[in-house]
């Protein structure tokens, strides 16, 4: 069955109708060949190519395909990526995720200028990254300082260190325990589940990186 031609409207329809992150990725992956063909034609490039590649990039991250997302950034035609703000922002996000710079990930997602069309998928990845990190922290620590926990999750570390009730509640709502005397959070243990996508060692690597970054 022939796919509808790639366009801004088509990308918007895919974003609004894909029932899952994996289906979003699957549908977009079918358009990469067409995007490459369009980018190779002489003349001004369609504006929707930037939207396509940026959206496709986030569909990789939403399905935890970090290595594949990195490969995609290297496949994007220079005629499209050159001086393109959205794709440059994607590279900033990728670099922060790759380096496990949690604070920078949230800063990039929340503070860089994203187009109105990209904001919904950027917000989805913010929530996905936060949830994924929450589970990693729960597996990595028996006890953790509030400021460190807040930094992992894109919350205000200074307020967390002061025991701000609103921030502490975000953790206790997930069945973490808050010890007022020691001023430590105790995550609810979560069993380690083998990764189903990407590098199978990635999950353990991320947990070890968490421990080495803050040390509890």
Beta strands, then each sheet from edge to edge (+ up, - down):
strand 1: 144-145
strand 2: 177-179
strand 3: 184-186
sheet 1: 1+ 3- 2+
end
